[in-house]
Amino acid sequence: MYGLVDMPITVDTSHDYTCWDNVLNGGIRYSSFGTSLPQDMVIPTAKRRALSRHESFPSGGAYTGLEVIYLFPQELVPHNFESNPGDVITEIEDDAKGYTVLRCQHNKNKQTWRCETVNLAILYGLRDLIDIERPEISYDAAGGVVRTWPPSGGRIVYASLSARVQLITKELADERGYRGFREAYSIPLSRQVAITKEDRIKWTDNGKVKYLDIRQHKQPDRIDELPMLEATIGP
């Protein structure tokens, strides 16, 4: 007579998210800066909750009140998905606010992702909103470059991006037969961006639309620091 052999029981929890309460309307947009995934991915089911007093964030409490936890199911992301510090989560219903991932865990038998995040826009007081525009490039009969900007062509690659547009210098300059002031700006951003040398910044300053030429893009060495653009506008 053979004895019974204890067999491990595996419970499939991959669809538990269909019964989640208090999910976010519209879900979240997950922005990854790795190379194996598209930059932006919409995850239709996700939950947000506040940090409990028993939980410890990697910031050591430095950003208390700005730290948020996001939960979303593995079932709704590609099988090779990896959440990494420095990625950004935004809620579909409030796309102006991005939360930077500080730490991430694969929980519930690797069926759920748990991301601990901080809102750097609030932390650093980024009260301006800018668009980063990319032109459509064509060529005229003489072979010269023609740039067509939104709304006539091209596209807005980042809309209503939280930033702080800071005037650094203002000096007289002669350009295209005009004499006026050239203004230089330093612009910390709420999130990492992927830009090209053709892109420009659209900024509304006290009701006046300004277009700034991007001169430099500085990446931070730490995920809890902000990327920076340096830009100018001519006379």
N, C-alpha and C positions, 0 to 999 in steps of 0.2 A: 504494500500500500504506500502510495506516494503522499508525502506531506504537501500542504499548500505552500506555494512560494509567494512571498510578499512582492507585489509588483508596484512600482511607483505610479501614483495617479497624477496625470498631468491635466490641469484644467485650462482650457482655452479661454483667455480673457481678452482676446484681440478685439471683440465687438462690444465690450462693456461700455465703451464711450457712447453708444447709441442710447444708453439710459442715464447719461450724465445730467445732473441738474445745474441750473445757473450757468449755462454756456453763453459765450459772447455772440451777440447777433452778428452774423456775417463771418465770424471767425477771425483769424489773424493773417497778416502777411509776414512771412519769414524771409528775411534777407540774409543770404549766406555769402561770405566773401572767399569761400574755397573755390576749387576748380572743377569739382565733380558734379555740381548742381547748377541749375539756372540761378541767377542772382536773386530773383524774387519768386516766391512760391506761396500761393494762398492755401491755407489749411482751414477748411470750413467749420470744423468743430474744435473748440479750445475753451479752456477755463482760465480765469484769472482769480487769484486770491492774494490777500495781504500776507505779509510776513508775520508769523506768530511769535510770541515772546520767547518761545522755546527753541526757535530756529536761529542758526548762525549763518550769516552771509559772509562771503569772502572779503567784503569791504570792512569787516570788523565793526559794523554799526556806524560807519562814517557817513552813510547816506540815509539814516533812519527816516522813514516817511516817504522816501522816493523809491524804495525797493519793492518789487512786485514779483510774484511767482506765476509763471504760465505753464499750463499742462495741456498736452495734446497727444493724440494716439499715434503710435507707429503705423497703424493700418492706413493712415491718410497721407503718409510721406513715402518717397521712394525707398526701396529696401536698403540702398546703400547710403541713406541719409545719415549725416553726422552733425550734431549741434556743437558749435564751438564758441568759446569766449570771443567776444567782439562782434558776433552776429547781432542782428537787430530785429526786434519784433514790434510790429505796429498793429493796432486793432483796426479792422476794416471800417468801423463806424467812427473812428477818431484817428485818421491817417496822418494827422499833423504831429502826433506824439510818437516818438520811437523809443523803445526800451532796449538798452544794450545788454546783451547776455554776459553775465559775470561768471556763472558756473552752470553746468548742465549735467543731468543724471538720467540714466536709462533705467526706469523702475518697472514694477509689476511684471516680472519675468520678461523684461525688455519689451513690454507692450505699450508703455507710456513714457513720454519725454517730460522731464521737469526742468524748467529753465528759470534760474534766479537772475533777475534783471534790475537795472537802475535807469531812471530817466535822466540822461545827461543834459537835456535841453532845460529842464527845470533847475537842475543842480547848478548849471553855469549861467542861468538867466538869459537864455537865448530867446529873445522876444521878437526878433525880425523873422519874416517869411520871405524866402527867395525861390525863384525858379532857375534851374540850370537848363539852358536850351542848347540843342544841337542842330546845326543847319543841314539842309539838303545841298549837296555839292554838285554843281554842273559847270559847264565850260562854254564860253561865248565863241564866236566865230574866229577870234584871234587866239584862242587857246587860254584865255584868262579865266581865272576861277570866279564863279558866281555863287554866292551863298544866299540861300533863301531860308528865312527864319519863320518860326511860328507867328501867326496862324496860317501864313501863305504856303509854308513848306517846312521841312524839318520836323522836329518833335521836341517836346519837353521831357527830358530824361529824369528830372527830379522836380516835382511840383510841391509848392508850399513847404519847402524844407526849412526847418527851424535853424536859425543862425543868429549871429550878432554882427551887424555890419559896422565896423569901427573905422572912422576916418583917421589915417595915420599922418599923412602929409598933404599939403595943398600948395602947389608952386606954379608960377607963371611958365607957360610953354607956348611955342609956336608950332602949329600943326595944320597941314593942308591949307596954308594961307591965313589961318586964324590965330589970333593971340588970345589966350585965356588961361584958365587954371587947369592943371592936371592934378587929379585927386588920386591918392593911393589908399587902399583899404586893406585891413586885416580882418578876415571873416572866419571865426570858429564855427564849425558845423556840428549838428547834433548826431551825425552818423557818418560812417565811411561812405565815400562815393567813388565811382569809377568814371573818370572823365577823359576826354580827348583834348588835343591842342586846339580843336576847332570850337569848343564849347564857350558859352558866355553866360553871364549872370543877369537875370532880370530882377530888379529890386524897385519897389514902390516906396519912395522916401517922402513922407508928408504929402501924399497924393500925386507926386511927380514920379513918372516911370523913368528909371535909369538903367542903362545897359553897361555892364562892367566887363572888361577883358581880363580873363584869368591869366596871371603871370606865373604863379607857382602853386603847387599842391603839396602841402606838408603832412605826412602821415605821423601819427603819434607812436611812441615806442611802447606805450601801455594802453590797454583797452579802456581804462577809466579816464583817459585824457582825450581831448577832442582833436579831430583832423582840422586843418587850417588851410584856407585859400587866401592867396594874396592877389589882389585885382586892382586895376586902374580904370579910370574914365578920363578921356582927353577933353580938351577945350571944344 
